[in-house]
Amino acid sequence: MNLFSDKPNFHKNNILYNISDGIDCFVVFEILRFYNKILVVLRDDVRLERFSKSLNTLNSKLNIIEFPS
């Protein structure tokens, strides 16, 4: 799945928000094709656990650091 045809041009003030549950980890996975490090903030521990498991399923070699609220 390729969500972006070219390298996304993000600046410090660019924020992706209101991404549906389930689609969010695919978007992050696609962004990781272009960038080595990104920061993802989720609103609660339930979403954090779901997101981490989903992203780990897509690529088990990713280094995910979790800071629960």
VMD Tcl script that draws the C-alpha trace (Angstrom):
set ca {
  {0.00 0.00 0.00}
  {1.42 3.38 -0.99}
  {-0.43 6.33 0.52}
  {2.16 8.87 -0.62}
  {3.59 8.91 -4.14}
  {6.33 11.39 -3.22}
  {8.17 12.11 -0.01}
  {5.76 14.02 2.26}
  {6.95 17.53 3.04}
  {6.46 17.96 6.78}
  {7.55 20.90 8.84}
  {7.51 21.30 12.63}
  {4.04 22.79 12.51}
  {2.49 20.01 10.38}
  {0.21 17.73 12.37}
  {-1.95 14.86 11.17}
  {-5.08 14.52 13.27}
  {-8.52 12.94 13.20}
  {-7.18 9.83 11.50}
  {-9.54 6.89 12.01}
  {-8.57 4.07 14.35}
  {-6.97 1.29 12.36}
  {-5.90 3.56 9.52}
  {-3.55 5.53 11.77}
  {-0.87 2.85 11.99}
  {-0.91 2.39 8.19}
  {-0.34 6.13 7.75}
  {2.57 6.06 10.22}
  {3.98 2.95 8.55}
  {3.92 4.75 5.17}
  {5.53 7.89 6.63}
  {8.31 5.71 8.08}
  {9.27 4.79 4.51}
  {10.56 8.36 4.14}
  {11.65 9.34 7.66}
  {13.76 7.47 10.23}
  {12.20 8.95 13.37}
  {8.73 10.24 14.05}
  {6.68 11.09 17.13}
  {3.13 9.81 17.49}
  {0.88 11.01 20.31}
  {-2.23 9.00 21.10}
  {-4.99 10.04 23.45}
  {-5.09 7.06 25.84}
  {-3.43 3.80 26.87}
  {-5.97 1.64 25.01}
  {-5.11 3.31 21.69}
  {-1.40 3.13 22.54}
  {-1.56 -0.63 23.06}
  {-3.62 -1.21 19.89}
  {-1.37 1.05 17.84}
  {1.85 -0.56 19.08}
  {0.59 -4.07 18.40}
  {-0.64 -3.12 14.92}
  {2.59 -1.36 13.98}
  {4.65 -4.24 15.36}
  {2.60 -6.61 13.17}
  {3.46 -4.56 10.09}
  {7.18 -4.46 10.94}
  {8.54 -6.30 13.97}
  {11.96 -4.62 13.62}
  {10.65 -1.15 14.50}
  {11.88 0.36 17.74}
  {8.76 1.61 19.52}
  {9.18 3.52 22.77}
  {5.97 3.86 24.77}
  {5.30 6.52 27.39}
  {1.89 5.73 28.91}
  {-0.14 8.61 30.27}
}
mol new
graphics top color blue
foreach p $ca { graphics top sphere $p radius 0.5 }
foreach p [lrange $ca 0 end-1] q [lrange $ca 1 end] { graphics top cylinder $p $q radius 0.2 }
display resetview
